[in-house]
Amino acid sequence: MNILLTGATGQLGQCLMARANRLGHKVTALSRSDCDLSQPSMLADIFSRVKPDLVINAAAYTAVDKAETEAEIAFAVNAEAVFQLAMLCQKYECPLIHVSTDYVFDGLATSPYQPDDKTGPTSVYGTSKLAGEQAVCRHTSAYLIIRTSWVFSEYGQNFVKTMHRLMTSRDQLSVVSDQLGRPTYAGDLADFILHAVARIEAGSCPWGTYHFSNATTLSWYQFALMIKDALVKAGCSIDTSVSPITTADYPTPARRPAFSVLDCQSTEQAFDYPMPLLAPALATVCKLLNDY
């Protein structure tokens, strides 16, 4: 399949490229230098040249705190560019897989969020991502919106790599313990997206909005302890003390959802695809970090 991929240098983009190439897909991968999505008018020329069979939008403005003061850029990338992608996908009659986020919810729930639950973002980042979702729903018909959360990998900047850096350089760390969610390994998400691509090729894709994460619910503090254990098992020499703190103890410009657990049952049922376990994925990443 001729796939147009945005966000090629991001965590998910790099995982997707490696796996898609192994499966024999032709991938035109766009990084920011190839196409600056803050200037989405460039997309029309790319579509006319590539004529994709499928678009995977893995690009996003993800600087959650900076978005509070850079709303124009956040909306250009997360909403306006997605609007353009949706319109072009409809014009060229190619499906769109769009990756979104748990930040479209307000974080006030006490049970995992279903895909059709009421949204209510509390940050500029979340609001811009929701606007992107709405553009997809309104302007193209063959689409998958895949919401995910707490993405980590061996690539880019993420919580696991931050913990690795800090735990190998500090004696003490404090980590927020009153925010709950589900981490997602970008490699596992890439595998699922390519499973969905196969369903699209077979003409049996259940279009709509779905959730995907690894199958473990925990706090950032609990995740940090899990990372510490995985790093030690991977061979890292770590003797860092990790202490829990509250969100109030660690204020940030953007409000984080206190509860952002995504319910993935509809994904499992529609795609016959069980959510992968967290521990094996974390072990893989920690071993890679230790080997670098």
C-alpha positions in Angstrom: 0.0 0.0 0.0 1.2 3.5 -0.8 1.1 5.3 2.6 1.7 8.9 3.3 2.9 9.3 6.9 3.2 12.6 8.7 5.3 12.9 11.9 8.1 10.7 10.6 10.6 11.7 13.2 8.3 11.4 16.2 8.2 8.4 18.5 5.3 6.7 16.7 6.5 7.8 13.2 9.8 6.1 13.6 8.2 2.9 14.9 5.8 2.9 12.1 8.4 3.4 9.4 10.5 0.5 10.5 7.5 -1.9 10.7 5.8 -0.7 7.5 8.9 -1.2 5.5 9.3 -4.7 6.8 5.7 -5.5 5.7 6.5 -4.2 2.2 4.5 -1.0 2.2 5.7 2.0 0.2 5.9 4.8 2.7 6.3 8.5 1.9 7.4 9.8 5.3 7.1 13.5 6.0 9.1 15.2 8.8 8.7 18.8 9.8 11.5 19.8 7.3 9.6 18.1 4.5 6.3 19.7 5.4 5.8 22.2 8.2 2.2 21.5 9.3 2.0 24.9 10.8 1.7 25.9 7.1 -0.8 23.3 6.0 -1.2 24.8 2.5 1.9 22.7 1.5 -0.2 19.5 1.8 -2.1 19.9 -1.5 1.1 19.8 -3.6 2.3 16.7 -1.7 -1.0 14.8 -2.3 -1.0 15.6 -6.0 2.6 14.2 -6.2 2.3 11.2 -3.9 -1.4 10.2 -4.6 -1.5 8.1 -1.5 -3.7 5.0 -0.9 -3.8 5.8 2.8 -2.7 8.7 5.1 -1.5 8.1 8.7 -1.3 11.3 10.6 1.2 10.7 13.5 2.2 14.4 13.6 1.2 16.8 16.3 2.2 19.8 18.3 2.7 18.0 21.7 4.4 20.7 23.8 1.5 20.7 26.3 2.7 23.5 28.5 4.1 25.7 25.7 0.8 25.4 23.9 -0.8 27.6 26.6 1.2 30.5 25.2 1.6 29.2 21.6 -2.1 28.5 20.9 -1.9 29.7 17.3 0.8 27.2 16.4 -0.9 24.4 18.3 -4.1 24.9 16.4 -2.4 25.3 13.1 -0.7 21.8 13.5 -3.4 20.0 15.5 -6.5 21.4 13.9 -6.0 23.3 10.7 -3.5 20.9 9.2 -5.8 18.0 10.1 -8.7 19.8 8.5 -6.6 20.0 5.3 -5.6 16.4 5.5 -9.3 15.3 5.9 -10.4 17.4 2.9 -7.6 16.0 0.8 -8.3 12.5 1.8 -11.9 12.9 0.8 -10.9 14.4 -2.5 -8.4 11.6 -3.3 -10.7 9.0 -1.8 -8.1 7.6 0.5 -8.7 6.6 4.2 -7.2 8.6 7.0 -5.8 7.2 10.3 -5.5 10.0 12.8 -3.8 9.7 16.1 -5.3 11.6 19.0 -5.0 11.8 22.8 -6.5 11.3 26.2 -6.3 15.1 26.7 -9.6 15.5 24.9 -11.2 14.5 28.2 -11.5 16.5 31.4 -10.0 14.0 33.7 -12.9 14.0 36.1 -14.2 10.5 35.5 -13.9 7.7 37.9 -14.1 4.9 35.3 -12.2 4.4 32.1 -13.3 6.7 29.2 -15.3 5.1 26.4 -14.7 6.4 22.8 -18.2 8.0 22.7 -18.0 9.6 26.2 -18.4 13.4 26.4 -15.2 15.3 25.7 -14.1 18.3 27.7 -10.4 19.3 27.3 -8.9 21.6 29.9 -5.8 22.7 28.1 -5.0 24.4 24.8 -3.3 21.2 23.6 -6.3 19.1 24.4 -8.7 21.6 22.8 -6.6 21.8 19.6 -6.5 18.0 19.4 -10.2 17.8 19.8 -10.7 20.3 17.0 -8.6 18.0 14.8 -10.8 15.1 15.6 -13.9 17.1 14.8 -12.4 18.1 11.4 -11.8 14.4 10.6 -15.3 13.4 11.5 -16.9 16.3 9.5 -14.8 16.3 6.4 -13.9 12.7 5.5 -15.9 9.5 5.6 -13.3 6.7 5.7 -11.3 7.3 8.9 -10.0 5.9 12.1 -9.3 8.2 15.1 -7.1 6.4 17.5 -6.8 8.0 20.9 -3.8 7.0 23.0 -2.0 8.1 26.2 1.3 8.4 27.9 3.4 7.4 24.9 6.9 6.2 25.4 9.6 4.5 23.3 13.3 4.4 22.7 12.9 7.5 20.5 12.5 11.2 21.2 11.6 12.7 24.5 9.3 10.8 26.9 8.7 9.9 30.5 10.7 6.6 30.4 13.8 8.3 28.8 13.5 11.1 31.3 13.4 8.7 34.2 16.4 6.8 32.8 18.4 10.1 32.6 17.4 11.2 36.1 17.8 7.9 37.8 21.3 7.5 36.5 22.3 10.9 37.6 20.4 11.7 40.8 20.0 10.2 44.3 16.4 11.4 44.8 13.3 12.0 42.6 9.8 13.1 43.3 7.0 12.0 41.0 3.3 12.9 40.8 1.1 10.2 42.4 -2.4 11.5 41.9 -2.7 11.3 38.1 -3.9 8.0 36.7 -3.5 6.7 33.2 -2.3 3.9 30.9 1.2 4.1 29.3 1.5 3.2 25.6 4.6 1.8 23.9 4.8 3.5 20.5 6.0 0.2 19.0 2.8 -1.6 20.2 0.7 1.3 18.8 2.5 1.1 15.5 1.8 -2.7 15.3 -1.9 -2.1 15.9 -2.1 0.7 13.3 -0.5 -1.7 10.8 -3.0 -4.4 11.8 -5.7 -1.8 11.0 -4.0 -1.1 7.7 -4.3 -4.8 6.8 -8.1 -4.6 7.6 -8.4 -1.6 5.4 -6.6 -3.5 2.5 -9.0 -6.4 3.1 -12.0 -4.1 2.9 -13.1 -5.0 6.5 -12.1 -2.0 8.6 -14.7 -0.9 11.2 -14.3 2.9 10.8 -14.7 5.2 13.7 -13.1 6.4 16.9 -11.1 3.9 19.1 -8.8 3.9 22.1 -5.4 2.1 22.4 -3.0 1.8 25.3 -1.0 -0.9 27.0 -3.1 -2.9 29.5 -2.0 -1.4 32.8 -3.5 1.4 34.8 -1.2 3.3 37.2 0.0 6.7 38.4 3.1 8.4 37.2 4.7 7.6 40.5 3.9 3.9 40.1 5.1 4.0 36.5 8.4 5.5 37.8 8.9 2.6 40.2 8.1 0.2 37.4 10.7 1.9 35.2 13.3 1.8 37.9 12.8 -1.9 38.4 13.0 -2.5 34.6 16.1 -0.5 34.3 17.8 -2.4 37.1 16.8 -5.7 35.4 18.3 -4.3 32.1 21.6 -3.8 33.8 21.5 -0.2 34.9 23.2 0.7 38.1 20.5 2.7 40.0 20.1 3.6 43.7 17.7 6.4 43.3 15.0 7.1 45.9 11.6 7.8 44.4 9.0 9.7 46.4 5.3 10.5 45.7 4.1 14.1 45.5 0.7 15.6 44.5 -0.1 17.6 41.4 -0.4 20.6 43.6 3.2 20.1 44.6 4.3 20.3 41.0 2.3 23.0 39.2 2.5 23.3 35.5 1.1 25.9 33.0 -1.3 23.4 31.5 -3.7 21.4 33.6 -3.2 17.6 33.3 -6.1 15.2 33.5 -6.2 13.6 37.0 -7.8 10.5 35.5 -7.2 9.7 31.8 -7.6 6.0 31.7 -8.9 4.9 28.2 -11.3 2.0 27.9 -10.0 -0.1 25.0 -12.6 -2.9 25.0 -14.3 -1.7 21.8 -10.9 -1.7 20.0 -10.3 -5.3 21.2 -13.7 -6.4 20.0 -13.9 -4.6 16.7 -10.3 -5.5 15.6 -10.0 -8.8 17.5 -6.8 -7.4 18.9 -6.0 -7.7 22.7 -4.3 -4.8 24.3 -0.6 -5.7 24.8 0.9 -5.9 28.3 3.1 -3.1 29.6 5.9 -5.0 31.3 7.4 -6.6 28.2 7.3 -3.4 26.2 8.9 -1.5 29.1 11.6 -4.1 29.4 12.4 -3.8 25.7 12.8 -0.1 25.9 14.9 -0.1 29.1 17.2 -2.7 27.6 17.7 -0.5 24.5 18.3 2.5 26.7 20.9 0.7 28.8 22.6 -0.6 25.6 23.0 2.9 24.1 
